[in-house]
């Protein structure tokens, strides 16, 4: 099986082998226990025009360019306000944020996690459920080309929610 993808403006062909030990030896990805304190209400702040945002990649020398329609502003339990640059999500109107936080490289994958965000309501309200922060393919293999979060999405606080470092990459249950 092969995958055709576009990375850094170039077309690439990536072979997939169903018998690869990265796939056959996989057991599971540990995650933090769901905690309602990591479900936060936020506010979508659209840009006047979508902005092309260039981010690095886990593959050296590669860059990704994504259209960012706006930012999502939210508060944590201590009242501190943060903003995440949001990219277009998987479904029309939905958003996605790439992020790191103070757990990155400690209990969560160092390079990134992604957070899917449902489309804002008519008042621009969104819900950020950090319990659903998920690893990208690069958390599982050095052969991936995952994007890095933009600088403003590198949070200085520990978001102890969502997926952790996979066991096969040194994570702990």
DSSP file (Angstrom, degrees, kcal/mol; ACC not computed):
  #  RESIDUE AA STRUCTURE BP1 BP2  ACC     N-H-->O    O-->H-N    N-H-->O    O-->H-N    TCO  KAPPA ALPHA  PHI   PSI    X-CA   Y-CA   Z-CA
    1    1 A X              0   0    0      0, 0.0    15,-3.5     0, 0.0     2,-0.3   0.000 360.0 360.0 360.0 145.2    0.0    0.0    0.0
    2    2 A X  E     -A   15   0A   0     13,-0.3     2,-0.4     2,-0.0    13,-0.2  -0.928 360.0-148.1-130.6 157.9    1.2    3.5   -0.7
    3    3 A X  E     -A   14   0A   0     11,-2.4    11,-3.2    -2,-0.3     2,-0.5  -0.983   6.8-153.6-122.5 136.4    0.1    7.0    0.4
    4    4 A X  E     +A   13   0A   0     -2,-0.4     2,-0.3     9,-0.2     9,-0.2  -0.951  28.2 162.5-108.4 128.7    0.5   10.1   -1.8
    5    5 A X  E     -A   12   0A   0      7,-2.1     7,-3.2    -2,-0.5     2,-0.5  -0.893  37.0-124.1-139.9 166.4    0.8   13.3    0.2
    6    6 A X  E     +A   11   0A   0     -2,-0.3     2,-0.4     5,-0.2     5,-0.2  -0.979  31.4 172.6-116.0 124.4    1.9   16.9   -0.3
    7    7 A X  E >   -A   10   0A   0      3,-3.0     3,-1.9    -2,-0.5    57,-0.1  -0.993  68.3 -11.2-134.8 125.7    4.5   18.2    2.1
    8    8 A X  T 3  S-     0   0    0     -2,-0.4    56,-0.1    55,-0.3     3,-0.1   0.824 129.1 -53.7  58.3  32.9    6.3   21.5    1.9
    9    9 A X  T 3  S+     0   0    0      1,-0.3     2,-0.4    56,-0.1    -1,-0.3   0.505 118.8 107.0  80.5   4.1    4.9   22.1   -1.6
   10   10 A X  E <   -A    7   0A   0     -3,-1.9    -3,-3.0     0, 0.0     2,-0.4  -0.890  69.7-123.8-116.2 146.1    6.2   18.8   -2.9
   11   11 A X  E     -A    6   0A   0     -2,-0.4     2,-0.3    -5,-0.2    -5,-0.2  -0.704  33.2-171.1 -82.5 137.9    4.4   15.6   -3.7
   12   12 A X  E     -A    5   0A   0     -7,-3.2    -7,-2.1    -2,-0.4     2,-0.5  -0.936  19.2-144.6-128.6 154.3    5.7   12.6   -1.8
   13   13 A X  E     -A    4   0A   0     -2,-0.3     2,-0.5    -9,-0.2    -9,-0.2  -0.984  17.4-170.1-117.1 125.1    5.0    8.9   -2.0
   14   14 A X  E     -A    3   0A   0    -11,-3.2   -11,-2.4    -2,-0.5     2,-0.1  -0.956  14.2-140.9-120.7 115.3    5.1    7.0    1.3
   15   15 A X  E     -A    2   0A   0     -2,-0.5     2,-0.4   -13,-0.2   -13,-0.3  -0.472  12.4-157.6 -72.8 146.4    5.0    3.2    1.3
   16   16 A X        -     0   0    0    -15,-3.5     2,-0.6    -2,-0.1     3,-0.0  -0.994   3.7-165.4-124.3 126.8    2.9    1.5    3.9
   17   17 A X    >   -     0   0    0     -2,-0.4     3,-2.0     1,-0.1     6,-0.2  -0.950  12.5-153.3-116.2 116.2    3.7   -2.1    4.9
   18   18 A X  T 3  S+     0   0    0     -2,-0.6    -1,-0.1     1,-0.3     6,-0.0   0.716  95.3  54.4 -61.9 -20.1    1.0   -3.9    7.0
   19   19 A X  T 3  S+     0   0    0      4,-0.1    -1,-0.3    -3,-0.0     2,-0.0   0.366  75.4 132.0 -94.3   6.0    3.6   -6.2    8.6
   20   20 A X    X>  -     0   0    0     -3,-2.0     4,-2.5     1,-0.1     3,-1.6  -0.340  62.4-131.0 -59.9 133.3    5.8   -3.3    9.9
   21   21 A X  H 3> S+     0   0    0      1,-0.3     4,-2.3     2,-0.2     5,-0.2   0.772 105.0  67.6 -59.1 -26.4    6.6   -3.9   13.6
   22   22 A X  H 34 S+     0   0    0      1,-0.2    -1,-0.3     2,-0.2     4,-0.1   0.857 113.6  31.5 -60.1 -32.0    5.6   -0.3   14.4
   23   23 A X  H X4 S+     0   0    0     -3,-1.6     3,-0.7    -6,-0.2    -2,-0.2   0.885 121.9  45.9 -89.6 -46.1    2.1   -1.4   13.6
   24   24 A X  H 3< S+     0   0    0     -4,-2.5    -3,-0.2     1,-0.2    -2,-0.2   0.790 115.3  46.1 -73.7 -26.9    2.1   -5.0   14.6
   25   25 A X  T 3< S+     0   0    0     -4,-2.3    -1,-0.2    -5,-0.3    -3,-0.1   0.489  83.0 121.8 -92.8  -3.0    3.8   -4.5   18.0
   26   26 A X    <   +     0   0    0     -3,-0.7     3,-0.1    -5,-0.2    -3,-0.0  -0.360  31.5 173.0 -62.9 135.1    1.6   -1.5   19.0
   27   27 A X        -     0   0    0      1,-0.3     2,-0.3    -2,-0.1    -1,-0.1   0.801  50.6 -56.5-106.8 -64.6   -0.2   -2.1   22.2
   28   28 A X        -     0   0    0      2,-0.0   139,-1.0     0, 0.0     2,-0.6  -0.979  38.8-106.9-170.5 169.3   -2.0    1.2   23.2
   29   29 A X        -     0   0    0     -2,-0.3   137,-0.1   137,-0.2   136,-0.1  -0.940  35.2-134.2-107.6 119.1   -1.5    4.9   23.9
   30   30 A X        -     0   0    0     -2,-0.6   134,-3.1   135,-0.4     2,-0.3  -0.365  26.4-172.3 -68.7 155.0   -1.8    5.8   27.6
   31   31 A X  B     -B  163   0B   0    132,-0.3   132,-0.2   142,-0.2     2,-0.1  -0.976  29.1 -98.4-143.6 155.0   -3.9    8.9   28.4
   32   32 A X        -     0   0    0    130,-2.5   130,-0.3    -2,-0.3     2,-0.2  -0.417  52.6 -95.2 -65.8 150.4   -4.7   11.0   31.4
   33   33 A X        -     0   0    0      1,-0.1    -1,-0.1    -2,-0.1   129,-0.1  -0.487  53.2 -94.2 -64.5 136.9   -8.0   10.1   33.1
   34   34 A X        -     0   0    0     -2,-0.2     2,-0.4   127,-0.1    -1,-0.1  -0.259  47.4-172.6 -56.0 139.5  -10.7   12.4   31.8
   35   35 A X    >   -     0   0    0      1,-0.1     3,-2.1    -3,-0.1    96,-0.1  -0.981  25.9-143.5-140.4 122.1  -11.2   15.4   34.1
   36   36 A X  G >  S+     0   0    0     -2,-0.4     3,-1.7     1,-0.3    -1,-0.1   0.721  96.4  72.1 -60.9 -20.5  -13.9   18.0   33.7
   37   37 A X  G 3  S+     0   0    0      1,-0.3    -1,-0.3     3,-0.0    40,-0.2   0.701  92.1  58.9 -68.7 -15.1  -11.6   20.9   34.7
   38   38 A X  G <  S+     0   0    0     -3,-2.1    92,-2.4   122,-0.1     2,-0.7   0.266  82.8  91.1 -96.5  10.7   -9.9   20.5   31.3
   39   39 A X  E <   -C  129   0C   0     -3,-1.7     2,-0.4    90,-0.2    90,-0.2  -0.930  64.0-179.6-102.5 110.7  -13.1   21.2   29.4
   40   40 A X  E     -C  128   0C   0     88,-2.9    88,-3.3    -2,-0.7     2,-0.3  -0.894  27.9-130.1-119.9 139.9  -13.0   24.9   28.9
   41   41 A X  E     +C  127   0C   0     -2,-0.4    34,-0.7    86,-0.2     2,-0.3  -0.628  37.0 176.0 -79.7 144.8  -15.4   27.4   27.3
   42   42 A X  E     -CD 126  74C   0     84,-3.0    84,-2.0    -2,-0.3     2,-0.4  -0.833  27.7-120.2-142.0-179.6  -13.7   29.7   24.8
   43   43 A X  E     -CD 125  73C   0     30,-2.6    30,-2.9    -2,-0.3     2,-0.4  -0.994  20.3-134.3-131.4 127.8  -14.4   32.4   22.3
   44   44 A X  E     - D   0  72C   0     80,-3.5     2,-0.6    -2,-0.4    28,-0.2  -0.692  16.1-166.5 -82.5 128.4  -13.5   32.2   18.6
   45   45 A X  E     - D   0  71C   0     26,-3.6    26,-2.2    -2,-0.4     2,-0.1  -0.857  13.1-153.7-116.8  92.8  -11.9   35.4   17.3
   46   46 A X  E     - D   0  70C   0     -2,-0.6    24,-0.3    24,-0.2     2,-0.1  -0.358  12.6-124.8 -69.9 145.4  -11.9   35.3   13.5
   47   47 A X  E     -     0   0C   0     22,-2.8     3,-0.1     1,-0.1    -1,-0.1  -0.484  25.3-114.0 -75.6 157.9   -9.3   37.2   11.5
   48   48 A X  E    S+     0   0C   0      1,-0.2     2,-0.3    -2,-0.1    -1,-0.1   0.899 105.3   8.0 -58.3 -40.2  -10.6   39.7    9.0
   49   49 A X  E    S-     0   0C   0     19,-0.1    -1,-0.2    -3,-0.0    19,-0.1  -0.984  98.7 -93.1-136.5 144.3   -9.1   37.3    6.3
   50   50 A X  E     -     0   0C   0     -2,-0.3     2,-0.4    -3,-0.1    19,-0.2  -0.304  43.6-137.8 -56.1 144.0   -7.6   33.9    6.9
   51   51 A X  E     - D   0  68C   0     17,-2.6    17,-3.2    19,-0.0     2,-0.7  -0.889   7.3-127.6-109.7 135.4   -3.8   34.1    7.4
   52   52 A X  E     - D   0  67C   0     -2,-0.4     2,-0.5    15,-0.2    15,-0.2  -0.727  31.1-165.1 -78.6 117.8   -1.3   31.7    5.9
   53   53 A X  E     - D   0  66C   0     13,-3.3    13,-2.5    -2,-0.7     2,-0.5  -0.926   7.5-152.0-111.4 124.7    0.8   30.5    8.8
   54   54 A X  E     + D   0  65C   0     -2,-0.5     2,-0.3    11,-0.2    11,-0.2  -0.842  20.0 176.7 -96.7 128.1    4.1   28.7    8.2
   55   55 A X  E     - D   0  64C   0      9,-2.9     9,-2.8    -2,-0.5    95,-0.1  -0.902  26.7-113.6-126.6 157.2    5.1   26.2   10.8
   56   56 A X  E     - D   0  63C   0     -2,-0.3    92,-2.4     7,-0.2     2,-0.3  -0.032  28.2-134.8 -74.4-174.1    8.1   23.9   11.1
   57   57 A X  B     -F  147   0D   0      5,-0.6    90,-0.2    90,-0.3     4,-0.2  -0.940  23.6-113.8-141.4 161.0    8.0   20.1   11.0
   58   58 A X  S    S+     0   0    0     88,-2.4     2,-0.7    -2,-0.3    89,-0.1   0.729 103.4  80.1 -68.3 -20.6    9.4   17.2   12.9
   59   59 A X  S >  S-     0   0    0     87,-0.4     3,-1.9     1,-0.1    -2,-0.2  -0.805  98.1-114.1 -87.7 117.7   11.3   16.4    9.7
   60   60 A X  T 3  S+     0   0    0     -2,-0.7     3,-0.1     1,-0.3    -2,-0.1  -0.200  95.7  16.5 -55.7 135.5   14.3   18.8    9.5
   61   61 A X  T 3  S+     0   0    0      1,-0.3     2,-0.4    -4,-0.2    -1,-0.3   0.399  99.3 114.2  84.7  -2.3   14.1   21.3    6.7
   62   62 A X    <   -     0   0    0     -3,-1.9    -5,-0.6    -5,-0.2     2,-0.3  -0.817  42.9-170.7-104.5 141.5   10.4   20.8    6.0
   63   63 A X  E     -D   56   0C   0     -2,-0.4     2,-0.4    -7,-0.2   -55,-0.3  -0.946   9.3-150.7-126.7 152.0    7.8   23.5    6.6
   64   64 A X  E     -D   55   0C   0     -9,-2.8    -9,-2.9    -2,-0.3     2,-0.5  -0.930   5.3-154.9-117.3 144.9    4.0   23.3    6.5
   65   65 A X  E     +D   54   0C   0     -2,-0.4     2,-0.3   -11,-0.2   -11,-0.2  -0.987  17.8 176.3-122.1 124.3    1.7   26.2    5.5
   66   66 A X  E     -D   53   0C   0    -13,-2.5   -13,-3.3    -2,-0.5     2,-0.5  -0.935  32.3-118.0-125.5 147.9   -1.9   26.2    6.8
   67   67 A X  E     -D   52   0C   0     -2,-0.3    21,-1.0   -15,-0.2     2,-0.6  -0.751  26.9-159.3 -82.3 127.5   -4.7   28.7    6.6
   68   68 A X  E     -D   51   0C   0    -17,-3.2   -17,-2.6    -2,-0.5    19,-0.2  -0.938  10.5-170.6-108.8 115.1   -5.6   30.0   10.0
   69   69 A X  E     -     0   0C   0     -2,-0.6   -22,-2.8    17,-0.4     2,-0.3   0.693  62.9 -54.4 -77.9 -16.7   -9.1   31.5   10.1
   70   70 A X  E     -DE  46  86C   0     16,-0.9    16,-2.8   -24,-0.3     2,-0.3  -0.981  59.0 -75.6 173.3-163.5   -8.7   32.9   13.6
   71   71 A X  E     -DE  45  85C   0    -26,-2.2   -26,-3.6    -2,-0.3     2,-0.5  -0.863  25.2-135.6-125.0 160.3   -7.8   32.3   17.2
   72   72 A X  E     -DE  44  84C   0     12,-2.5    12,-2.4    -2,-0.3     2,-0.4  -0.980  18.4-158.7-118.0 124.7   -9.5   30.7   20.1
   73   73 A X  E     +DE  43  83C   0    -30,-2.9   -30,-2.6    -2,-0.5     2,-0.3  -0.853  21.6 157.8-104.9 137.6   -9.3   32.5   23.5
   74   74 A X  E     -DE  42  82C   0      8,-2.4     8,-3.0    -2,-0.4     2,-0.3  -0.975  30.7-130.8-152.9 162.2   -9.9   30.7   26.7
   75   75 A X  E     - E   0  81C   0    -34,-0.7     6,-0.2    -2,-0.3     2,-0.2  -0.888  16.0-140.0-114.9 148.9   -9.2   30.8   30.5
   76   76 A X    >   -     0   0    0      4,-2.0     3,-2.7    -2,-0.3   -38,-0.1  -0.516  43.4 -86.1 -96.4 175.5   -7.8   28.1   32.7
   77   77 A X  T 3  S+     0   0    0      1,-0.3   -39,-0.0   -40,-0.2    -1,-0.0   0.771 127.4  57.5 -55.9 -30.4   -9.1   27.5   36.2
   78   78 A X  T 3  S-     0   0    0      2,-0.1    -1,-0.3     1,-0.1     3,-0.1   0.454 118.7-109.0 -83.0   2.3   -6.7   30.1   37.7
   79   79 A X    <   +     0   0    0     -3,-2.7     2,-0.2     1,-0.3    -2,-0.1   0.402  69.6 144.4  89.7  -2.5   -8.2   32.8   35.5
   80   80 A X        -     0   0    0      1,-0.1    -4,-2.0    -5,-0.0     2,-0.4  -0.532  43.0-136.8 -73.3 135.6   -5.2   33.2   33.2
   81   81 A X  E     +E   75   0C   0     -2,-0.2     2,-0.3    -6,-0.2    -6,-0.2  -0.761  24.3 178.9 -98.6 137.9   -6.2   33.9   29.6
   82   82 A X  E     -E   74   0C   0     -8,-3.0    -8,-2.4    -2,-0.4     2,-0.4  -0.918  15.4-149.2-131.5 157.6   -4.6   32.2   26.6
   83   83 A X  E     -E   73   0C   0     -2,-0.3     2,-0.4    69,-0.3   -10,-0.2  -0.998   6.8-163.9-129.2 135.5   -5.0   32.3   22.8
   84   84 A X  E     -E   72   0C   0    -12,-2.4   -12,-2.5    -2,-0.4     2,-0.4  -0.966  23.7-125.5-114.6 131.1   -4.4   29.5   20.3
   85   85 A X  E     -E   71   0C   0     -2,-0.4    13,-0.4   -14,-0.2     2,-0.4  -0.627  34.4-148.8 -70.3 129.9   -4.1   30.0   16.6
   86   86 A X  E     -E   70   0C   0    -16,-2.8   -16,-0.9    -2,-0.4   -17,-0.4  -0.825  11.8-160.8-109.4 142.2   -6.7   27.7   15.0
   87   87 A X  E     -G   96   0E   0      9,-3.4     9,-2.2    -2,-0.4   -19,-0.2  -0.654  43.2 -73.8-107.9 169.4   -6.5   26.0   11.7
   88   88 A X  E     -G   95   0E   0    -21,-1.0     7,-0.3    -2,-0.2    -1,-0.1  -0.429  54.2-140.3 -64.9 137.1   -9.4   24.6    9.7
   89   89 A X        -     0   0    0      5,-2.7     7,-0.2     2,-0.3     4,-0.1  -0.062  28.0 -89.0 -88.0-168.7  -10.7   21.3   11.2
   90   90 A X  S    S+     0   0    0      5,-0.3     2,-0.3     2,-0.1    -2,-0.1   0.798 108.9  51.8 -75.3 -30.9  -11.8   18.1    9.6
   91   91 A X  S >  S-     0   0    0      4,-0.1     3,-2.2     1,-0.1    -2,-0.3  -0.782 106.0 -82.2-107.9 151.7  -15.5   19.2    9.2
   92   92 A X  T 3  S+     0   0    0     -2,-0.3    27,-0.2     1,-0.3     3,-0.1  -0.264 116.4   7.8 -53.1 129.7  -16.8   22.4    7.6
   93   93 A X  T 3  S+     0   0    0      1,-0.3    27,-0.6    -4,-0.1    -1,-0.3   0.191 102.4 120.4  84.4 -16.8  -16.6   25.2   10.1
   94   94 A X    <   -     0   0    0     -3,-2.2    -5,-2.7    25,-0.2    -1,-0.3  -0.315  50.7-142.6 -78.7 166.6  -14.7   23.2   12.7
   95   95 A X  E     -GH  88 117E   0     22,-3.0    22,-2.9    -7,-0.3     2,-0.3  -0.810   9.3-158.9-126.2 163.6  -11.2   24.1   14.0
   96   96 A X  E     -GH  87 116E   0     -9,-2.2    -9,-3.4    -2,-0.3     2,-0.4  -0.989   5.3-162.5-144.3 136.2   -8.0   22.4   15.0
   97   97 A X  E     - H   0 115E   0     18,-2.3    18,-2.3    -2,-0.3     2,-0.4  -0.976   8.7-151.0-120.9 134.2   -5.2   23.7   17.2
   98   98 A X  E     + H   0 114E   0     -2,-0.4     2,-0.3   -13,-0.4    52,-0.2  -0.849  34.4 164.9 -93.8 137.6   -1.7   22.3   17.3
   99   99 A X  E     - H   0 113E   0     14,-2.5    14,-1.3    -2,-0.4     2,-0.3  -0.985  32.4-163.0-151.5 159.4   -0.1   22.8   20.8
  100  100 A X  B     +j  154   0F   0     53,-1.8    55,-2.6    -2,-0.3     2,-0.3  -0.898  18.6 177.0-130.3 166.8    2.5   22.0   23.3
  101  101 A X    >   -     0   0    0     -2,-0.3     3,-1.9    53,-0.2    57,-0.2  -0.845  52.5 -68.2-153.8-172.9    2.5   22.7   27.0
  102  102 A X  T 3  S+     0   0    0     55,-2.5    56,-0.2     1,-0.3    54,-0.1   0.608 127.6  59.1 -67.2 -10.5    4.6   22.1   30.1
  103  103 A X  T >>>S+     0   0    0     54,-0.4     3,-2.5     3,-0.1     5,-2.0   0.634  77.9 116.1 -87.0 -14.1    3.9   18.4   29.9
  104  104 A X  B <45S+k  108   0G   0     -3,-1.9     6,-0.2     1,-0.3     5,-0.2  -0.337  87.1   8.4 -62.7 125.4    5.4   18.1   26.4
  105  105 A X  T 345S+     0   0    0      3,-3.1    -1,-0.3    -2,-0.1     4,-0.1   0.357 127.3  65.7  85.2  -5.8    8.5   15.9   26.5
  106  106 A X  T <45S-     0   0    0     -3,-2.5    -2,-0.2     2,-0.3    -3,-0.1   0.771 129.8 -16.9-107.8 -65.9    7.7   14.9   30.1
  107  107 A X  T  <5S+     0   0    0     -4,-2.0    58,-2.1     2,-0.1     2,-0.3   0.540 131.5  53.0-117.5 -16.1    4.5   12.9   30.0
  108  108 A X  B   <S-k  104   0G   0     -5,-2.0    -3,-3.1    56,-0.3    -2,-0.3  -0.821 104.8 -74.4-118.0 161.4    3.2   13.9   26.6
  109  109 A X        -     0   0    0     -2,-0.3     3,-0.1    -5,-0.2    -3,-0.1  -0.259  42.8-134.8 -57.1 135.3    4.8   13.8   23.2
  110  110 A X  S    S+     0   0    0     -6,-0.2    -1,-0.1     1,-0.2    -6,-0.1   0.835  92.1  49.2 -64.4 -38.8    7.4   16.6   22.9
  111  111 A X  S    S-     0   0    0      1,-0.2    38,-0.6   -11,-0.1     2,-0.3   0.853 115.3 -44.7 -79.5 -35.4    6.7   18.0   19.5
  112  112 A X        -     0   0    0     36,-0.1    24,-0.3    -3,-0.1     2,-0.3  -0.984  33.9-151.2-178.7 163.2    2.9   18.5   19.4
  113  113 A X  E     -H   99   0E   0    -14,-1.3   -14,-2.5    -2,-0.3     2,-0.4  -0.937  25.0-132.6-143.0 160.6   -0.6   17.4   20.1
  114  114 A X  E     -HI  98 134E   0     20,-3.0    20,-2.9    -2,-0.3     2,-0.4  -0.885   9.8-159.9-117.8 151.0   -3.7   18.3   18.3
  115  115 A X  E     -H   97   0E   0    -18,-2.3   -18,-2.3    -2,-0.4     2,-0.3  -0.972   9.9-148.9-130.7 116.6   -7.1   19.5   19.6
  116  116 A X  E     -H   96   0E   0     -2,-0.4     2,-0.4    16,-0.3    13,-0.4  -0.679  15.6-165.4 -83.3 136.8  -10.2   19.3   17.4
  117  117 A X  E     -H   95   0E   0    -22,-2.9   -22,-3.0    -2,-0.3   -28,-0.1  -0.988  18.6-123.2-129.3 124.6  -12.7   22.0   18.2
  118  118 A X        -     0   0    0     -2,-0.4     9,-0.2     9,-0.4     3,-0.1  -0.216  49.2 -77.0 -60.7 157.1  -16.4   21.9   17.0
  119  119 A X        -     0   0    0    -27,-0.2   -25,-0.2     1,-0.1    -1,-0.1  -0.215  57.0-100.5 -54.8 141.7  -17.5   24.9   14.9
  120  120 A X        -     0   0    0    -27,-0.6     6,-0.2    -3,-0.1    -1,-0.1  -0.289  37.1-117.9 -61.2 150.0  -18.3   28.0   16.9
  121  121 A X    >   -     0   0    0      4,-2.2     3,-2.3    -3,-0.1    -1,-0.1  -0.173  43.7 -81.1 -77.8-177.1  -21.9   28.7   17.7
  122  122 A X  T 3  S+     0   0    0      1,-0.3    -1,-0.1     2,-0.1    -2,-0.1   0.719 133.8  49.8 -62.0 -21.0  -23.6   31.9   16.4
  123  123 A X  T 3  S-     0   0    0      2,-0.1    -1,-0.3     0, 0.0    -3,-0.0   0.369 121.3-105.9 -96.6   3.4  -22.1   33.9   19.3
  124  124 A X    <   +     0   0    0     -3,-2.3   -80,-3.5     1,-0.3     2,-0.2   0.581  69.3 149.8  85.3   9.3  -18.6   32.6   18.6
  125  125 A X  E     +C   43   0C   0    -82,-0.2    -4,-2.2    -6,-0.0     2,-0.3  -0.548  18.8 176.9 -79.7 142.1  -18.5   30.3   21.6
  126  126 A X  E     -C   42   0C   0    -84,-2.0   -84,-3.0    -2,-0.2     2,-0.5  -0.914  24.8-132.0-135.2 163.1  -16.5   27.1   21.5
  127  127 A X  E     -C   41   0C   0     -2,-0.3     2,-0.7   -86,-0.2    -9,-0.4  -0.985  12.3-158.8-117.7 128.5  -15.6   24.3   23.8
  128  128 A X  E     -C   40   0C   0    -88,-3.3   -88,-2.9    -2,-0.5     2,-0.9  -0.928   6.0-170.3-105.6 112.1  -12.0   23.1   24.2
  129  129 A X  E >   -C   39   0C   0     -2,-0.7     3,-2.2   -13,-0.4   -90,-0.2  -0.796   6.5-178.4-104.9  90.8  -11.9   19.6   25.6
  130  130 A X  G >  S+     0   0    0    -92,-2.4     3,-1.9    -2,-0.9    -1,-0.2   0.669  75.1  78.2 -65.3 -15.8   -8.3   19.0   26.4
  131  131 A X  G 3  S+     0   0    0    -93,-0.3    -1,-0.3     1,-0.3    31,-0.2   0.730  94.9  51.3 -60.7 -19.6   -9.2   15.5   27.5
  132  132 A X  G <  S+     0   0    0     -3,-2.2   -16,-0.3    30,-0.1    -1,-0.3   0.223  74.2 136.6-103.5  12.0   -9.3   14.8   23.8
  133  133 A X    <   -     0   0    0     -3,-1.9    30,-3.1   -18,-0.1     2,-0.3  -0.465  42.0-160.0 -60.8 126.2   -5.8   16.3   22.9
  134  134 A X  B     -I  114   0E   0    -20,-2.9   -20,-3.0    -2,-0.2     2,-0.1  -0.823  16.6-114.7-121.3 149.6   -4.4   13.7   20.6
  135  135 A X        -     0   0    0     -2,-0.3     2,-0.2   -22,-0.2   -22,-0.1  -0.443  26.7-135.6 -72.3 150.6   -1.0   12.6   19.3
  136  136 A X    >   -     0   0    0    -24,-0.3     3,-2.2    -2,-0.1     4,-0.3  -0.565  38.1 -90.1 -96.0 170.2   -0.1   13.0   15.7
  137  137 A X  G >> S+     0   0    0      1,-0.3     3,-2.1    -2,-0.2     4,-1.1   0.776 121.0  69.9 -54.9 -29.1    1.6   10.2   13.7
  138  138 A X  G 34 S+     0   0    0      1,-0.3    -1,-0.3     2,-0.2     6,-0.1   0.708  85.9  68.1 -65.7 -17.4    5.1   11.5   14.6
  139  139 A X  G <4 S+     0   0    0     -3,-2.2    27,-0.3     1,-0.2    -1,-0.3   0.696 109.3  37.3 -69.6 -16.4    4.5   10.4   18.2
  140  140 A X  T <4 S+     0   0    0     -3,-2.1     2,-0.3    -4,-0.3    -2,-0.2   0.649 124.0  22.8-109.6 -21.3    4.6    6.8   16.9
  141  141 A X    ><  -     0   0    0     -4,-1.1     3,-0.9     1,-0.1    -1,-0.3  -0.999  55.1-139.1-150.7 145.3    7.3    6.9   14.2
  142  142 A X  T 3  S+     0   0    0     -2,-0.3    -4,-0.1     1,-0.2    -1,-0.1   0.514  99.5  73.7 -76.5  -5.5   10.4    8.9   13.2
  143  143 A X  T 3  S+     0   0    0     -6,-0.1    -1,-0.2   -84,-0.0    -5,-0.1   0.469  76.4  99.8 -88.8  -2.2    9.2    8.6    9.6
  144  144 A X    <   -     0   0    0     -3,-0.9    -8,-0.0    -7,-0.1     0, 0.0  -0.371  62.1-148.9 -83.1 163.8    6.3   11.1    9.9
  145  145 A X        +     0   0    0    -87,-0.1    -1,-0.1    -2,-0.1    -3,-0.1  -0.127  33.4 169.0-122.0  34.2    6.4   14.7    8.8
  146  146 A X        -     0   0    0    -89,-0.1   -88,-2.4     1,-0.1   -87,-0.4  -0.057  34.3-112.6 -56.1 147.2    4.1   16.2   11.4
  147  147 A X  B     -F   57   0D   0    -90,-0.2   -90,-0.3   -89,-0.1     2,-0.3  -0.446  23.1-129.4 -76.3 153.5    3.8   20.0   11.7
  148  148 A X        -     0   0    0    -92,-2.4   -36,-0.1    -2,-0.1   -84,-0.1  -0.710  32.4-100.0 -95.0 153.9    5.0   21.8   14.8
  149  149 A X        -     0   0    0    -38,-0.6   -93,-0.2    -2,-0.3   -50,-0.1  -0.392  41.6 -99.8 -70.9 152.0    2.7   24.3   16.6
  150  150 A X    >   -     0   0    0    -52,-0.2     3,-2.3   -65,-0.2    -1,-0.1  -0.347  41.2-102.4 -64.1 156.3    3.1   28.0   16.0
  151  151 A X  G >  S+     0   0    0      1,-0.3     3,-1.7     2,-0.2    -1,-0.1   0.856 120.9  57.3 -50.5 -44.0    5.0   29.8   18.7
  152  152 A X  G 3  S+     0   0    0      1,-0.3    -1,-0.3   -53,-0.0   -69,-0.3   0.638  99.0  62.3 -67.2 -12.4    1.9   31.3   20.3
  153  153 A X  G <  S+     0   0    0     -3,-2.3   -53,-1.8   -69,-0.1     2,-1.0   0.224  74.9 100.6 -96.8  13.8    0.4   27.7   20.7
  154  154 A X  B <   -j  100   0F   0     -3,-1.7   -53,-0.2   -55,-0.2     2,-0.2  -0.806  67.5-154.8 -98.9  93.4    3.3   26.7   23.1
  155  155 A X        -     0   0    0    -55,-2.6     4,-0.1    -2,-1.0    -2,-0.1  -0.459  15.6-146.5 -77.4 137.8    1.5   27.0   26.4
  156  156 A X  S    S+     0   0    0     -2,-0.2     2,-0.3   -55,-0.2    -1,-0.1   0.383  76.2  79.2 -83.5   4.9    3.6   27.6   29.5
  157  157 A X  S    S-     0   0    0      2,-0.0   -55,-2.5   -54,-0.0     2,-0.7  -0.732  88.0-105.3-111.2 160.1    1.2   25.6   31.8
  158  158 A X        -     0   0    0     -2,-0.3     2,-1.1   -56,-0.2    -2,-0.1  -0.772  25.0-164.7 -88.9 114.7    0.8   21.9   32.2
  159  159 A X        -     0   0    0     -2,-0.7     2,-2.2    -4,-0.1   -58,-0.1  -0.799   6.0-169.8 -96.7  90.6   -2.3   20.6   30.5
  160  160 A X        +     0   0    0     -2,-1.1     2,-0.3   -58,-0.0  -122,-0.1  -0.461  50.9  94.8 -85.0  68.9   -2.5   17.2   32.2
  161  161 A X        +     0   0    0     -2,-2.2   -30,-0.2     2,-0.1    -2,-0.1  -0.980  61.9  21.6-153.5 155.0   -5.2   15.9   29.8
  162  162 A X  S    S-     0   0    0     -2,-0.3  -130,-2.5  -130,-0.3   -28,-0.2  -0.328  97.7  -4.6  85.0-164.3   -5.4   13.8   26.7
  163  163 A X  B     -B   31   0B   0    -30,-3.1  -132,-0.3  -132,-0.2   -54,-0.2  -0.337  61.3-156.4 -72.1 146.4   -3.0   11.3   25.1
  164  164 A X        -     0   0    0   -134,-3.1   -56,-0.3     1,-0.2     2,-0.2  -0.395  43.2 -54.1-107.2-174.4    0.4   10.7   26.6
  165  165 A X        -     0   0    0    -58,-2.1  -135,-0.4    -2,-0.1    -1,-0.2  -0.460  67.3-107.6 -63.3 128.5    3.6    9.4   25.2
  166  166 A X    > > -     0   0    0    -27,-0.3     5,-2.2    -2,-0.2     3,-1.8  -0.262  21.6-121.7 -58.1 145.9    3.0    6.0   23.5
  167  167 A X  G > 5S+     0   0    0   -139,-1.0     3,-1.8     1,-0.3    -1,-0.1   0.879 112.8  59.0 -55.6 -40.0    4.4    3.1   25.4
  168  168 A X  G 3 5S+     0   0    0   -140,-0.3    -1,-0.3     1,-0.3    -2,-0.1   0.625 105.8  50.2 -67.3 -12.4    6.5    2.1   22.4
  169  169 A X  G < 5S-     0   0    0     -3,-1.8    -1,-0.3   -30,-0.0    -2,-0.2   0.099 135.2 -80.9-112.3  19.7    8.2    5.5   22.5
  170  170 A X  T < 5S+     0   0    0     -3,-1.8    -3,-0.2     1,-0.2    -2,-0.1   0.521  82.4 144.7  98.4   5.9    9.1    5.4   26.2
  171  171 A X      < -     0   0    0     -5,-2.2     2,-0.4    -7,-0.1    -1,-0.2  -0.240  41.8-130.2 -73.2 167.3    5.7    6.4   27.7
  172  172 A X              0   0    0    -65,-0.2    -7,-0.1    -7,-0.1    -1,-0.1  -0.928 360.0 360.0-120.5 143.5    4.4    5.0   31.0
  173  173 A X              0   0    0     -2,-0.4  -142,-0.2  -143,-0.1    -1,-0.0   0.513 360.0 360.0 -61.4 360.0    0.9    3.6   31.6
